[in-house]
Amino acid sequence: MLKLLVLFLCCSTISSKPGHLDDRVMHPHPRRKPSEGENDQELTAEYWNEIGLNTLKNYLEEKLNTNIAKNVIIFMGDGMSVPTLAATRVYMGNENAQLSFEKFPHTAVSKTYCVNYQVPDSACTATAYLGGVKVNLGTVGVTASVQWEDCQGMTNTSNHVQSIAQWAQFKGKSTGLVTTARVTHASPAGVFGHSAQREWETDTDIINAKQDPEVCTDLATQLVTEEVGRNLNVIMGGGRYAFLPSGTKGEEEDDGYRSDGVNLIEKWKTLKEGEKAQYIWNREQLLGLEDTDYVLGLFESDHCPFNLERDQQLDPSLTEMTEAAIKILSKNTQGYFLFVEGARIDMGHHEAMVHLALDETVEFSKAVERAVNLTSEEDTLIVVTSDHAHTMSLGGYPERGNDIFGIAGAASDSLPFATINYANGPGYEPPESDGSRNDISKDDLGEIEHRFPGGVPLDSETHGGDDVLVFARGPWAHLFRGVMEENVIPHIMGYASCIRKDGVSACEKETDSNAVYIHTVALVSILLVLVHGLV
């Protein structure tokens, strides 16, 4: 009996059930209230069977779309891991909620490693999902034969990786990029850039690395003056400082950072003389765009603000930028390619600020939904994916309806632990003087910049090496399936839209099919003539 009593007390100590801690600790934030009848429905087998059968019915009724993709849009949620998706659903109010792109009919799993690293960064991954080639960590738009900071190697055009934007431009399509990061940051640089160092966004960065900016061109200059960047119809995001000389002020009294004295904004305007082109820097100008074929929108000196913290009168949302881009690009009867990045999901995670990361994911979902509403599934392929994961985890057996930012339960030390945790990062708290853990029930977990716990102290939380998901809708979306290398993504998009440089495309397939049909008809006709002659 004594052994049983001891066992009971030990189990009670590590229990995560309500009652062990007071309700303030277990549920520091209001719990979601189920809609009327929701719990009752979920208690029945009929409810779940109906969901299963309706899903099966939809699958069975689906017809494969083998049209030509006149337009291609790739949405990239930077750092949007699978746990991020799951946590965002709860943040939206219900564990069974769906993000807009989770309704897409076709999915795949993408392997994200670099050529030389197990856990990737946003530069090597951008080259993979935009250029079709896996490369080294920290390099963008150059093959893996180019090592980190190899200035000479990046100037060799035989080492350059062409992006799908360049393929699209070869075919006469309009092209654009939209991001909430600096437009010269690692991910958008995959659209237009070739650099042995992703951080060489200005000539000053190259000088600081003790390299020669006359030899290795910075990314901002590449964006304005070199072939792919110069021909982009839409450039929207942050990063104005990379375009302005040191000593020059931007529209918001922000300082330029260039050492060469070149004002790249003015240079862009000069290069677009005679074209319908506009430079803009605020939301009002974005919403007022009319009859424009080219737009350079630099809305911040650095990255765009987090959606939860932006000035809604001055700063455009990702959704608003996406809509404006699609309207401009849609003017081309040949179609378009558009890259859209929800960049600050990643940056919220790096800071271990889950509130910001999840809200960015919701805004990203809204941007995808806006694109869906503005386009037709018949001629527009929309692909939604992430470049890499993060170390955020979602665990601890919290009850349904528990606040995603709340307490999951109590650990064996009788102290509470959060539902959201990171493997590493700035949310790490060293042990108290008595060796105990930080009591997070004393923290304001509802504060939007609260840093969630990390297992290892780092100034910035790292990426994760997990696979990420791919969601697809439109022509040839069914080719996204199974577990694939990340670099396969642009090859499928290029095939669907007939822009692959090597000619392997849906159009080629269609031509082959027509040729077979014509040859078959001709052969049958000849046989009929012969048979008639014999008779």
NUVO-703950 format. One record per residue (C-alpha): chain; x, y, z negated; residue in one letter. Coordinates in Angstrom, 2 decimals, always signed. Layout:
<pts>
- A,X,Y,Z,a
...
</pts>
This chain:
<pts>
- A,+0.00,+0.00,+0.00,m
- A,+2.88,+2.39,-0.87,l
- A,+4.47,+1.75,+2.55,k
- A,+1.18,+2.53,+4.28,l
- A,+0.84,+5.77,+2.31,l
- A,+4.38,+6.86,+3.26,v
- A,+3.70,+6.00,+6.91,l
- A,+0.48,+8.04,+6.82,f
- A,+2.26,+11.07,+5.34,l
- A,+5.05,+10.89,+7.93,c
- A,+2.59,+10.68,+10.80,c
- A,+0.62,+13.59,+9.36,s
- A,+3.79,+15.70,+9.32,t
- A,+4.38,+15.33,+13.07,i
- A,+0.74,+15.47,+14.07,s
- A,-0.21,+18.05,+16.66,s
- A,-3.91,+17.86,+15.88,k
- A,-5.83,+20.94,+14.71,p
- A,-5.88,+21.15,+10.96,g
- A,-2.18,+20.61,+10.42,h
- A,-1.56,+24.31,+11.08,l
- A,-4.08,+27.03,+10.47,d
- A,-6.22,+28.06,+13.44,d
- A,-4.24,+31.28,+13.92,r
- A,-1.15,+29.22,+14.70,v
- A,-2.87,+26.59,+16.81,m
- A,-4.89,+29.06,+18.89,h
- A,-3.38,+32.56,+18.66,p
- A,-5.37,+33.71,+21.71,h
- A,-9.05,+33.29,+22.64,p
- A,-9.76,+29.87,+24.08,r
- A,-11.51,+29.51,+27.41,r
- A,-15.24,+29.02,+27.04,k
- A,-16.49,+26.23,+29.32,p
- A,-19.26,+27.21,+31.69,s
- A,-22.73,+26.01,+30.74,e
- A,-23.06,+22.27,+31.09,g
- A,-19.45,+21.83,+32.19,e
- A,-18.38,+19.55,+29.35,n
- A,-21.54,+17.49,+29.62,d
- A,-20.94,+16.91,+33.33,q
- A,-17.36,+15.84,+32.81,e
- A,-18.46,+13.21,+30.32,l
- A,-20.29,+11.28,+33.05,t
- A,-18.83,+8.92,+35.63,a
- A,-21.20,+10.39,+38.23,e
- A,-19.48,+13.79,+38.05,y
- A,-16.03,+12.42,+38.84,w
- A,-17.31,+9.88,+41.38,n
- A,-19.05,+12.67,+43.28,e
- A,-15.83,+14.67,+43.41,i
- A,-13.94,+11.63,+44.64,g
- A,-16.50,+10.67,+47.30,l
- A,-16.90,+14.25,+48.58,n
- A,-13.14,+14.56,+48.90,t
- A,-12.97,+11.24,+50.76,l
- A,-15.79,+12.33,+53.06,k
- A,-13.98,+15.54,+53.93,n
- A,-10.83,+13.61,+54.71,y
- A,-12.69,+11.18,+56.97,l
- A,-14.45,+13.95,+58.86,e
- A,-11.31,+15.96,+59.51,e
- A,-10.15,+16.23,+63.10,k
- A,-6.51,+16.83,+63.89,l
- A,-5.77,+20.24,+65.37,n
- A,-3.39,+19.89,+68.32,t
- A,-3.88,+23.37,+69.74,n
- A,-0.92,+25.60,+70.44,i
- A,-0.11,+27.82,+67.46,a
- A,-0.21,+31.27,+68.99,k
- A,+0.67,+32.69,+65.57,n
- A,+2.77,+31.31,+62.71,v
- A,+2.84,+32.67,+59.17,i
- A,+5.06,+31.20,+56.49,i
- A,+4.31,+32.22,+52.92,f
- A,+7.16,+31.55,+50.53,m
- A,+6.54,+31.71,+46.80,g
- A,+10.06,+32.13,+45.48,d
- A,+10.61,+29.75,+42.57,g
- A,+7.00,+28.49,+42.75,m
- A,+7.55,+25.07,+41.19,s
- A,+4.87,+22.42,+40.69,v
- A,+4.58,+23.25,+36.95,p
- A,+4.14,+26.90,+37.97,t
- A,+1.12,+25.92,+40.06,l
- A,-0.39,+23.88,+37.24,a
- A,+0.16,+26.63,+34.68,a
- A,-1.28,+29.25,+37.03,t
- A,-4.53,+27.31,+37.32,r
- A,-4.92,+27.43,+33.56,v
- A,-3.99,+31.12,+33.60,y
- A,-6.79,+31.64,+36.14,m
- A,-9.20,+30.22,+33.57,g
- A,-9.63,+26.53,+34.25,n
- A,-7.40,+23.50,+34.60,e
- A,-9.34,+22.36,+37.68,n
- A,-9.17,+25.76,+39.41,a
- A,-7.57,+25.94,+42.85,q
- A,-5.17,+28.44,+44.32,l
- A,-6.22,+29.47,+47.83,s
- A,-3.56,+27.39,+49.58,f
- A,-4.30,+24.29,+47.48,e
- A,-7.41,+23.97,+49.65,k
- A,-5.27,+23.50,+52.77,f
- A,-5.79,+20.06,+54.36,p
- A,-2.16,+18.98,+54.73,h
- A,+0.69,+18.77,+52.26,t
- A,+4.27,+17.56,+52.05,a
- A,+7.14,+17.46,+49.59,v
- A,+10.32,+19.41,+50.34,s
- A,+13.82,+18.52,+49.10,k
- A,+15.65,+21.74,+48.31,t
- A,+19.33,+20.98,+47.60,y
- A,+22.14,+22.88,+49.38,c
- A,+24.95,+21.18,+51.28,v
- A,+27.31,+21.69,+48.34,n
- A,+25.00,+22.03,+45.30,y
- A,+22.28,+19.89,+43.77,q
- A,+20.33,+22.91,+42.54,v
- A,+19.95,+25.57,+45.26,p
- A,+19.70,+29.32,+45.45,d
- A,+17.43,+31.43,+47.63,s
- A,+20.03,+32.02,+50.35,a
- A,+20.88,+28.45,+51.31,c
- A,+17.19,+27.52,+51.11,t
- A,+16.13,+30.47,+53.30,a
- A,+18.52,+29.26,+55.98,t
- A,+16.93,+25.82,+55.73,a
- A,+13.23,+26.70,+55.92,y
- A,+13.74,+29.56,+58.41,l
- A,+16.72,+28.34,+60.44,g
- A,+16.41,+24.57,+60.27,g
- A,+19.94,+24.06,+58.93,v
- A,+21.11,+23.27,+55.39,k
- A,+24.10,+25.35,+54.27,v
- A,+26.22,+26.26,+51.25,n
- A,+25.02,+27.96,+48.08,l
- A,+25.00,+31.75,+48.32,g
- A,+25.42,+31.90,+52.09,t
- A,+22.65,+32.85,+54.50,v
- A,+22.28,+32.40,+58.25,g
- A,+25.64,+30.67,+58.69,v
- A,+26.47,+26.97,+58.85,t
- A,+28.06,+25.02,+56.01,a
- A,+31.43,+25.39,+57.72,s
- A,+31.41,+28.93,+56.30,v
- A,+32.45,+28.99,+52.66,q
- A,+31.47,+31.53,+50.00,w
- A,+32.84,+35.02,+50.82,e
- A,+34.49,+33.79,+54.04,d
- A,+34.36,+37.15,+55.81,c
- A,+36.11,+35.94,+58.96,q
- A,+33.97,+32.80,+59.16,g
- A,+30.72,+34.73,+59.13,m
- A,+31.82,+36.86,+62.08,t
- A,+32.24,+33.79,+64.30,n
- A,+28.95,+33.60,+66.21,t
- A,+29.37,+29.85,+66.69,s
- A,+28.75,+29.59,+62.94,n
- A,+25.51,+31.60,+63.10,h
- A,+22.19,+29.89,+62.49,v
- A,+19.31,+31.23,+64.55,q
- A,+16.10,+31.76,+62.61,s
- A,+12.59,+30.97,+63.79,i
- A,+12.05,+34.74,+64.04,a
- A,+14.72,+34.83,+66.72,q
- A,+13.08,+31.89,+68.52,w
- A,+9.78,+33.81,+68.44,a
- A,+11.41,+36.97,+69.82,q
- A,+12.89,+34.97,+72.72,f
- A,+9.32,+34.01,+73.64,k
- A,+8.02,+37.57,+73.56,g
- A,+6.20,+37.30,+70.25,k
- A,+6.05,+40.04,+67.64,s
- A,+7.84,+39.35,+64.37,t
- A,+7.82,+40.67,+60.83,g
- A,+8.82,+40.20,+57.23,l
- A,+7.05,+41.18,+54.02,v
- A,+8.55,+40.76,+50.57,t
- A,+8.24,+42.05,+47.02,t
- A,+12.04,+41.89,+46.72,a
- A,+14.55,+44.12,+48.44,r
- A,+14.19,+43.56,+52.19,v
- A,+17.92,+42.71,+52.25,t
- A,+17.60,+40.14,+49.45,h
- A,+18.48,+36.47,+49.98,a
- A,+15.11,+35.16,+51.18,s
- A,+14.20,+37.85,+53.75,p
- A,+17.85,+37.87,+54.89,a
- A,+17.18,+34.37,+56.24,g
- A,+14.92,+35.99,+58.85,v
- A,+17.61,+38.23,+60.40,f
- A,+20.97,+37.93,+58.65,g
- A,+24.29,+36.10,+58.82,h
- A,+26.42,+36.48,+55.70,s
- A,+28.98,+34.51,+53.72,a
- A,+27.77,+36.26,+50.58,q
- A,+24.09,+36.91,+49.93,r
- A,+24.94,+39.91,+47.73,e
- A,+26.65,+41.82,+50.55,w
- A,+23.54,+43.92,+51.05,e
- A,+25.47,+47.20,+51.50,t
- A,+28.98,+48.10,+52.63,d
- A,+29.70,+49.11,+49.02,t
- A,+29.04,+45.52,+47.90,d
- A,+31.59,+44.29,+50.45,i
- A,+34.16,+46.85,+49.33,i
- A,+33.62,+45.83,+45.70,n
- A,+34.36,+42.24,+46.75,a
- A,+37.68,+43.50,+48.19,k
- A,+36.60,+42.68,+51.74,q
- A,+36.47,+44.88,+54.84,d
- A,+32.96,+46.12,+55.78,p
- A,+34.32,+46.91,+59.25,e
- A,+34.84,+43.17,+59.72,v
- A,+31.91,+41.60,+57.86,c
- A,+28.76,+43.65,+58.40,t
- A,+26.44,+44.21,+55.44,d
- A,+22.87,+42.92,+55.55,l
- A,+21.16,+46.33,+55.59,a
- A,+23.16,+47.31,+58.66,t
- A,+22.37,+43.97,+60.28,q
- A,+18.68,+44.53,+59.64,l
- A,+18.66,+47.92,+61.39,v
- A,+21.19,+47.46,+64.19,t
- A,+21.61,+43.80,+65.12,e
- A,+19.36,+41.89,+67.50,e
- A,+16.81,+40.14,+65.31,v
- A,+16.47,+42.86,+62.68,g
- A,+16.33,+45.63,+65.28,r
- A,+13.45,+43.88,+67.05,n
- A,+11.32,+43.18,+63.98,l
- A,+7.97,+44.93,+64.29,n
- A,+7.29,+44.88,+60.56,v
- A,+9.74,+45.31,+57.67,i
- A,+8.10,+45.83,+54.27,m
- A,+9.39,+45.54,+50.73,g
- A,+11.82,+47.25,+48.38,g
- A,+15.52,+48.03,+48.50,g
- A,+15.66,+51.63,+49.72,r
- A,+19.04,+52.22,+48.03,y
- A,+20.76,+49.89,+50.51,a
- A,+19.74,+52.20,+53.37,f
- A,+20.85,+55.53,+51.88,l
- A,+24.36,+56.99,+51.49,p
- A,+25.76,+57.60,+48.04,s
- A,+24.88,+61.14,+47.00,g
- A,+21.61,+61.05,+48.94,t
- A,+18.25,+60.92,+47.18,k
- A,+15.25,+58.87,+48.24,g
- A,+11.61,+59.94,+48.08,e
- A,+11.40,+59.07,+44.39,e
- A,+14.69,+60.78,+43.48,e
- A,+16.45,+57.42,+43.68,d
- A,+20.15,+57.26,+44.51,d
- A,+21.63,+55.81,+47.66,g
- A,+24.43,+53.26,+47.41,y
- A,+26.19,+53.24,+50.78,r
- A,+29.85,+54.23,+51.11,s
- A,+29.91,+54.71,+54.89,d
- A,+27.77,+57.86,+54.84,g
- A,+25.22,+56.28,+57.18,v
- A,+21.52,+56.89,+56.54,n
- A,+20.04,+53.68,+57.92,l
- A,+16.47,+54.95,+57.60,i
- A,+17.29,+57.81,+59.96,e
- A,+19.21,+55.41,+62.20,k
- A,+16.14,+53.16,+62.39,w
- A,+14.00,+56.15,+63.37,k
- A,+16.49,+57.09,+66.08,t
- A,+16.56,+53.57,+67.49,l
- A,+12.75,+53.60,+67.63,k
- A,+12.45,+56.91,+69.50,e
- A,+9.89,+56.56,+72.27,g
- A,+8.12,+53.77,+70.37,e
- A,+5.04,+53.93,+68.15,k
- A,+7.04,+53.62,+64.95,a
- A,+6.64,+54.86,+61.38,q
- A,+8.76,+54.88,+58.24,y
- A,+6.63,+54.76,+55.06,i
- A,+7.36,+54.59,+51.34,w
- A,+4.03,+54.51,+49.44,n
- A,+0.66,+52.77,+49.32,r
- A,-1.32,+55.67,+50.78,e
- A,+0.86,+55.71,+53.88,q
- A,+0.54,+51.93,+54.22,l
- A,-3.25,+52.00,+54.05,l
- A,-3.31,+54.90,+56.50,g
- A,-1.30,+53.20,+59.24,l
- A,-2.88,+53.53,+62.68,e
- A,-1.74,+52.71,+66.22,d
- A,+1.71,+51.57,+65.11,t
- A,+3.90,+48.96,+66.79,d
- A,+6.85,+49.21,+64.40,y
- A,+6.91,+49.99,+60.68,v
- A,+9.72,+50.20,+58.15,l
- A,+8.18,+50.28,+54.68,g
- A,+10.59,+50.71,+51.77,l
- A,+8.39,+51.16,+48.72,f
- A,+11.03,+51.06,+45.98,e
- A,+14.70,+51.81,+45.47,s
- A,+15.20,+48.25,+44.20,d
- A,+12.71,+45.35,+44.03,h
- A,+9.00,+46.09,+44.07,c
- A,+7.50,+46.15,+40.56,p
- A,+5.75,+43.15,+39.06,f
- A,+2.09,+43.11,+40.01,n
- A,+1.03,+43.50,+36.37,l
- A,+3.23,+46.57,+36.01,e
- A,+2.91,+48.35,+39.36,r
- A,+1.37,+51.77,+39.80,d
- A,-1.77,+50.77,+41.68,q
- A,-2.09,+54.22,+43.26,q
- A,+1.52,+54.46,+44.46,l
- A,+2.73,+50.88,+44.97,d
- A,+1.04,+48.51,+47.45,p
- A,+0.24,+44.94,+46.48,s
- A,+1.57,+41.92,+48.33,l
- A,-1.94,+41.33,+49.66,t
- A,-2.15,+44.86,+51.08,e
- A,+1.25,+44.58,+52.74,m
- A,+0.28,+41.21,+54.23,t
- A,-2.94,+42.57,+55.69,e
- A,-1.21,+45.59,+57.22,a
- A,+1.48,+43.35,+58.75,a
- A,-1.03,+40.97,+60.33,i
- A,-3.01,+43.84,+61.86,k
- A,+0.12,+45.30,+63.46,i
- A,+1.45,+41.97,+64.72,l
- A,-1.94,+40.84,+66.06,s
- A,-1.76,+43.50,+68.77,k
- A,+0.63,+41.30,+70.75,n
- A,-1.36,+39.01,+73.06,t
- A,+1.59,+36.59,+73.04,q
- A,+1.20,+36.05,+69.30,g
- A,+3.54,+36.55,+66.35,y
- A,+5.70,+35.11,+63.59,f
- A,+5.42,+36.52,+60.06,l
- A,+7.41,+35.74,+56.91,f
- A,+5.79,+36.70,+53.59,v
- A,+7.61,+36.28,+50.28,e
- A,+6.15,+36.44,+46.79,g
- A,+9.61,+37.15,+45.39,a
- A,+8.86,+38.10,+41.83,r
- A,+7.51,+34.71,+40.75,i
- A,+11.17,+33.75,+40.67,d
- A,+12.24,+36.89,+38.84,m
- A,+9.63,+36.41,+36.13,g
- A,+10.96,+32.91,+35.53,h
- A,+14.59,+34.09,+35.43,h
- A,+13.58,+36.40,+32.58,e
- A,+11.53,+33.60,+30.93,a
- A,+8.55,+35.97,+31.17,m
- A,+5.80,+33.52,+32.02,v
- A,+3.00,+36.09,+32.00,h
- A,+4.66,+37.94,+34.87,l
- A,+5.54,+34.79,+36.84,a
- A,+2.02,+33.36,+36.70,l
- A,+0.35,+36.64,+37.57,d
- A,+2.70,+36.96,+40.57,e
- A,+1.54,+33.50,+41.66,t
- A,-2.10,+34.61,+41.51,v
- A,-1.31,+37.68,+43.65,e
- A,+0.60,+35.44,+46.06,f
- A,-2.50,+33.23,+46.34,s
- A,-4.62,+36.31,+47.10,k
- A,-2.24,+37.29,+49.90,a
- A,-2.58,+33.83,+51.43,v
- A,-6.35,+34.04,+51.17,e
- A,-6.35,+37.42,+52.90,r
- A,-4.30,+35.94,+55.75,a
- A,-6.72,+33.03,+56.04,v
- A,-9.63,+35.47,+56.34,n
- A,-7.84,+37.58,+58.96,l
- A,-6.84,+34.68,+61.23,t
- A,-8.36,+31.65,+62.94,s
- A,-7.43,+28.10,+62.07,e
- A,-7.74,+27.32,+65.77,e
- A,-4.66,+29.31,+66.82,d
- A,-2.76,+30.25,+63.64,t
- A,-0.52,+27.89,+61.69,l
- A,-0.14,+28.98,+58.07,i
- A,+2.51,+27.24,+55.99,v
- A,+2.85,+27.88,+52.25,v
- A,+5.84,+26.61,+50.33,t
- A,+8.55,+27.46,+47.81,s
- A,+12.29,+27.63,+48.23,d
- A,+13.17,+25.97,+44.92,h
- A,+11.86,+25.16,+41.46,a
- A,+12.60,+26.50,+37.98,h
- A,+13.21,+24.85,+34.61,t
- A,+9.83,+25.82,+33.17,m
- A,+7.89,+22.89,+31.74,s
- A,+4.29,+22.48,+30.72,l
- A,+3.81,+19.99,+27.90,g
- A,+2.98,+19.11,+24.34,g
- A,-0.60,+17.70,+24.66,y
- A,-2.52,+20.99,+24.34,p
- A,-6.30,+20.59,+24.43,e
- A,-8.33,+21.47,+27.49,r
- A,-9.05,+25.18,+27.46,g
- A,-6.03,+26.01,+25.31,n
- A,-4.36,+29.33,+26.14,d
- A,-1.50,+28.61,+28.55,i
- A,+0.59,+31.14,+26.60,f
- A,-0.35,+29.56,+23.29,g
- A,+0.76,+26.85,+20.89,i
- A,+0.71,+23.21,+21.99,a
- A,+1.12,+21.73,+18.53,g
- A,+3.61,+21.14,+15.73,a
- A,+6.92,+19.36,+15.99,a
- A,+8.51,+16.93,+13.51,s
- A,+9.95,+19.92,+11.64,d
- A,+6.37,+21.10,+10.97,s
- A,+6.95,+24.26,+13.03,l
- A,+4.79,+25.06,+16.07,p
- A,+6.01,+24.88,+19.66,f
- A,+4.68,+26.53,+22.81,a
- A,+2.97,+24.83,+25.73,t
- A,+5.43,+26.64,+28.04,i
- A,+9.16,+26.10,+27.55,n
- A,+12.31,+26.48,+29.63,y
- A,+15.34,+24.20,+29.71,a
- A,+17.56,+27.28,+29.45,n
- A,+17.49,+31.05,+29.63,g
- A,+17.19,+34.30,+27.67,p
- A,+14.29,+32.96,+25.59,g
- A,+16.68,+30.82,+23.54,y
- A,+16.54,+31.59,+19.82,e
- A,+19.49,+30.50,+17.63,p
- A,+18.65,+28.60,+14.43,p
- A,+17.76,+30.56,+11.30,e
- A,+20.32,+30.86,+8.50,s
- A,+18.89,+27.71,+6.93,d
- A,+19.22,+25.81,+10.21,g
- A,+15.50,+25.83,+11.02,s
- A,+13.93,+26.79,+14.34,r
- A,+12.32,+30.13,+15.03,n
- A,+8.65,+30.10,+13.99,d
- A,+7.00,+31.22,+17.23,i
- A,+3.65,+31.68,+15.49,s
- A,+5.14,+34.98,+14.27,k
- A,+5.81,+36.12,+17.85,d
- A,+3.40,+38.06,+20.04,d
- A,+2.96,+35.39,+22.70,l
- A,+0.35,+37.52,+24.45,g
- A,+2.77,+40.36,+25.24,e
- A,+3.35,+40.34,+29.00,i
- A,+7.13,+40.60,+28.74,e
- A,+7.47,+38.05,+25.95,h
- A,+10.30,+35.62,+26.65,r
- A,+9.31,+32.00,+26.18,f
- A,+11.61,+29.50,+24.45,p
- A,+14.70,+28.17,+26.19,g
- A,+16.74,+25.15,+25.18,g
- A,+20.13,+26.56,+26.12,v
- A,+21.26,+30.21,+25.80,p
- A,+21.76,+31.91,+29.18,l
- A,+21.35,+35.52,+30.23,d
- A,+19.20,+34.36,+33.15,s
- A,+17.21,+31.14,+33.35,e
- A,+18.36,+28.91,+36.21,t
- A,+16.62,+27.36,+39.17,h
- A,+15.51,+23.76,+39.01,g
- A,+16.51,+20.97,+41.37,g
- A,+12.98,+19.61,+41.66,d
- A,+11.26,+19.04,+44.97,d
- A,+8.63,+21.63,+45.88,v
- A,+5.34,+21.39,+47.76,l
- A,+4.40,+22.44,+51.29,v
- A,+0.80,+23.29,+52.20,f
- A,-0.28,+23.70,+55.83,a
- A,-3.35,+24.75,+57.80,r
- A,-3.88,+25.20,+61.55,g
- A,-2.39,+23.70,+64.73,p
- A,-0.17,+20.70,+64.09,w
- A,-0.41,+21.17,+60.32,a
- A,-0.76,+17.38,+60.03,h
- A,+2.94,+17.06,+60.87,l
- A,+3.67,+18.28,+57.36,f
- A,+3.55,+15.01,+55.46,r
- A,+5.55,+12.79,+53.16,g
- A,+8.86,+13.73,+51.60,v
- A,+10.99,+15.81,+53.96,m
- A,+14.19,+17.77,+53.98,e
- A,+13.52,+21.50,+53.60,e
- A,+15.19,+22.25,+56.93,n
- A,+12.50,+20.28,+58.79,v
- A,+9.95,+23.05,+58.13,i
- A,+10.93,+25.50,+60.92,p
- A,+11.31,+22.69,+63.43,h
- A,+7.65,+21.75,+62.92,i
- A,+6.55,+25.39,+63.10,m
- A,+8.62,+25.89,+66.25,g
- A,+7.13,+22.77,+67.82,y
- A,+3.56,+23.85,+67.03,a
- A,+4.09,+27.30,+68.55,s
- A,+6.23,+26.23,+71.51,c
- A,+9.16,+28.45,+70.57,i
- A,+11.89,+25.96,+69.78,r
- A,+14.93,+26.93,+71.81,k
- A,+15.63,+23.33,+72.87,d
- A,+12.21,+23.03,+74.55,g
- A,+10.87,+20.32,+72.23,v
- A,+7.36,+21.64,+71.69,s
- A,+3.65,+21.00,+71.72,a
- A,+3.58,+22.74,+75.12,c
- A,+6.16,+20.26,+76.41,e
- A,+3.97,+17.43,+75.16,k
- A,+0.94,+18.95,+76.83,e
- A,+2.87,+19.30,+80.10,t
- A,+4.03,+15.69,+79.87,d
- A,+0.45,+14.53,+79.25,s
- A,-0.82,+16.52,+82.23,n
- A,+1.92,+15.09,+84.41,a
- A,+1.02,+11.54,+83.37,v
- A,-2.63,+12.24,+84.10,y
- A,-1.86,+13.70,+87.55,i
- A,+0.45,+10.82,+88.43,h
- A,-2.14,+8.29,+87.27,t
- A,-4.87,+9.91,+89.37,v
- A,-2.58,+9.99,+92.39,a
- A,-1.64,+6.32,+91.95,l
- A,-5.27,+5.25,+91.62,v
- A,-6.13,+7.23,+94.78,s
- A,-3.37,+5.52,+96.74,i
- A,-4.50,+2.10,+95.54,l
- A,-8.09,+2.84,+96.57,l
- A,-6.95,+3.88,+100.04,v
- A,-4.90,+0.69,+100.39,l
- A,-7.75,-1.49,+99.17,v
- A,-10.17,+0.26,+101.55,h
- A,-7.74,-0.32,+104.43,g
- A,-7.45,-4.00,+103.65,l
- A,-11.21,-4.35,+103.54,v
</pts>
